[in-house]
Amino acid sequence: MPAGHNGAVTDAASSLSVTSPSADLVAEPMRSRWSPAVFATDRAVDDATIGGLLAAAAWAPSTGNTQPWAYVVTRLGTAAYDVVVDALSSGNRGWVPTAPVVIVGAVLVGEHEGRSSKGDYSYYDLGQSVAHLTLQAQAVGLHTHQFAGVDGAAVAEGLGVPDAFRVLVGIAVGYVGTDEHVAAAGEADVARHRKERVRRALAESAYDGTWGVPFGG
Ligand SMILES: Cc1cc2nc3c(=O)[nH]c(=O)nc-3n(C[C@H](O)[C@H](O)[C@H](O)COP(=O)(O)O)c2cc1C
């Protein structure tokens, strides 16, 4: 790679693929992360590992270090997990229950125990915290699949989430399903599981100095 800023930029742009993260640009565990739609239902995730995911989420940066997130862990076979499953959108009803663990993510939207929401930035912070959680999961051999297709108000009520928090997302956590699990899954879920992963070209959303000037030329 040519030395200097401009040389590096040119190389980065030319080796960017829109169908898979290139090994020379994207480090692990970001490169390997993806969202499966078939998990190994019969492989549990132990509490120490889940604790690691939550610790990674807790160590994310946040606006004024407000940490405006809260998580509720639910495990397959429990009443709490069923609260989430009962609130799923139809499109998520097939695949989410293949995950042994579903973590519910909530954001502070009001005042709670001396903490105040920072509005938009609290939402931003929850997302960044979840990003850390997903990458920790990937780093320890797990996979995650986030979902917004769930009735957050119903989940909040069923799990006792205070009014000052809004349930925004579910995070399915588990090991990727084997061929055997895939064979047992519904057609739509297998299609979702195998769907080609694509991204917009970097030049369409990353600019250099001025909006509309593609990064990397
Ligand atoms: C906030 C959020 C909400 C999502 N909601 C759903 C959902 O309801 N159902 C679903 O199947 N996937 C959902 N996804 C997963 C995305 O579709 C997925 O991340 C995207 O297609 C990119 O695929 P990848 O994670 O494998 O890179 C959601 C992801 C995020 C971050």
The ligand as a Tripos MOL2 file, in Angstrom:
@<TRIPOS>MOLECULE
LIG
   31    33     1     0     0
SMALL
NO_CHARGES

@<TRIPOS>ATOM
      1 C1        -32.7810   -2.0080   15.1300 C.3       1 LIG1
      2 C2        -32.8550   -3.2440   14.2640 C.ar      1 LIG1
      3 C3        -34.0790   -3.8250   14.0210 C.ar      1 LIG1
      4 C4        -34.1680   -5.0040   13.2690 C.ar      1 LIG1
      5 N1        -35.3810   -5.6160   13.1370 N.ar      1 LIG1
      6 C5        -35.4540   -6.8410   12.5390 C.ar      1 LIG1
      7 C6        -36.6630   -7.5730   12.5530 C.ar      1 LIG1
      8 O1        -37.7040   -7.1580   13.1100 O.2       1 LIG1
      9 N2        -36.6610   -8.7940   11.9350 N.ar      1 LIG1
     10 C7        -35.5480   -9.3170   11.3380 C.ar      1 LIG1
     11 O2        -35.5990  -10.4250   10.8210 O.2       1 LIG1
     12 N3        -34.3600   -8.6240   11.3440 N.ar      1 LIG1
     13 C8        -34.3000   -7.4220   11.9370 C.ar      1 LIG1
     14 N4        -33.0950   -6.7470   11.9830 N.ar      1 LIG1
     15 C9        -31.8920   -7.3510   11.3730 C.3       1 LIG1
     16 C10       -31.4900   -6.6390   10.1030 C.3       1 LIG1
     17 O3        -32.4000   -6.9430    9.0790 O.3       1 LIG1
     18 C11       -30.0520   -7.0400    9.7400 C.3       1 LIG1
     19 O4        -29.1870   -6.5870   10.7310 O.3       1 LIG1
     20 C12       -29.6590   -6.4520    8.3780 C.3       1 LIG1
     21 O5        -30.4020   -7.0600    7.3450 O.3       1 LIG1
     22 C13       -28.1900   -6.6380    8.0810 C.3       1 LIG1
     23 O6        -27.8450   -7.9970    8.1460 O.3       1 LIG1
     24 P1        -26.6220   -8.4780    9.0380 P.3       1 LIG1
     25 O7        -26.9680   -8.1720   10.4920 O.co2     1 LIG1
     26 O8        -26.5000   -9.9640    8.8050 O.co2     1 LIG1
     27 O9        -25.4220   -7.7190    8.6240 O.co2     1 LIG1
     28 C14       -32.9930   -5.5670   12.7160 C.ar      1 LIG1
     29 C15       -31.7550   -4.9530   12.9460 C.ar      1 LIG1
     30 C16       -31.6750   -3.8140   13.7240 C.ar      1 LIG1
     31 C17       -30.3250   -3.2040   13.9890 C.3       1 LIG1
@<TRIPOS>BOND
     1     1     2 1
     2     2     3 ar
     3     2    30 ar
     4     3     4 ar
     5     4     5 ar
     6     4    28 ar
     7     5     6 ar
     8     6     7 ar
     9     6    13 1
    10     7     8 2
    11     7     9 ar
    12     9    10 ar
    13    10    11 2
    14    10    12 ar
    15    12    13 ar
    16    13    14 ar
    17    14    15 1
    18    14    28 ar
    19    15    16 1
    20    16    17 1
    21    16    18 1
    22    18    19 1
    23    18    20 1
    24    20    21 1
    25    20    22 1
    26    22    23 1
    27    23    24 1
    28    24    25 2
    29    24    26 1
    30    24    27 1
    31    28    29 ar
    32    29    30 ar
    33    30    31 1
@<TRIPOS>SUBSTRUCTURE
     1 LIG1         1 GROUP 0 **** ****
